[in-house]
Every structure is written in structure tokens, then in C-alpha cells.
Amino acid sequence: MKCNVGKIDRVVRAVIGIGALAYGITNSNIVVDVIGGIVLLTAILGWCPLYIPFKINTGCRSES
């Protein structure tokens, strides 16, 4: 897996993911928990599978 999520993108994803998880837990909403977990996981890994088909790279250095 190549890194395709930059630092700013990762921070934004982490904040959104934690917020979604907190909202889902407090309101017993499993769907929001799953979405928040996926967003948080992409922030932790630094890799987003949805970026691949669109060839998006938000700031990681290319591995050459």
C-alpha cells in the first residue's frame, strides 16, 4: 500500500472519524460508528482505497 493521504487530510479525517464515533456511540447509531471507524482507519493508515481509481494523492511523497 502506497501512502496517498497527506498530513492535513489525515488530521481532518481523524477529527471527523473521532467525532462520528462519539456521535454514534452516544446515540446508539451503528451506521455512523462504522463510517467513523472507516474514516479513522484511513487516517491512521494514510491510505484511502477510494483515491486509487481517481489517482488522487494529497501530499505523500511518491515512492520511487
C-alpha positions in Angstrom: 0.0 0.0 0.0 1.4 3.3 -1.0 0.6 6.3 1.1 -2.0 8.6 -0.7 -3.3 10.7 2.2 -1.3 13.7 3.3 -0.9 15.1 6.8 -3.6 17.7 6.6 -6.0 15.2 5.1 -5.1 12.7 7.8 -5.8 15.2 10.6 -9.2 16.2 9.1 -10.1 12.5 8.7 -9.1 11.8 12.3 -11.2 14.6 13.7 -14.2 13.7 11.6 -13.8 10.0 12.5 -13.5 10.6 16.2 -16.5 13.0 16.1 -18.6 10.4 14.1 -17.6 7.6 16.5 -18.5 9.8 19.6 -21.8 10.8 18.0 -22.6 7.2 17.0 -21.8 5.8 20.5 -23.8 8.4 22.4 -26.8 8.0 20.1 -26.5 4.2 19.6 -26.2 4.6 15.8 -24.2 1.7 14.4 -24.1 3.1 10.8 -22.4 6.3 12.0 -20.0 4.2 14.1 -19.0 2.1 11.1 -18.5 5.2 8.9 -16.5 6.9 11.6 -14.4 3.8 12.1 -13.6 3.6 8.4 -12.7 7.3 8.2 -10.5 7.0 11.3 -8.8 3.8 9.9 -7.9 5.6 6.7 -6.4 8.4 8.7 -4.3 6.0 10.8 -3.1 4.0 7.8 -2.6 7.0 5.5 -4.2 5.1 2.6 -7.6 5.6 1.1 -8.9 3.0 -1.4 -11.3 5.5 -2.9 -8.4 7.7 -4.0 -6.9 4.9 -6.2 -9.4 5.0 -9.2 -9.2 8.8 -9.3 -5.4 8.9 -8.9 -5.6 11.4 -6.0 -2.6 11.9 -3.8 -3.0 14.7 -1.2 0.6 15.1 -0.2 2.6 11.9 0.5 5.9 11.6 -1.2 6.0 9.3 -4.1 8.0 6.1 -3.7 10.5 5.8 -6.5 
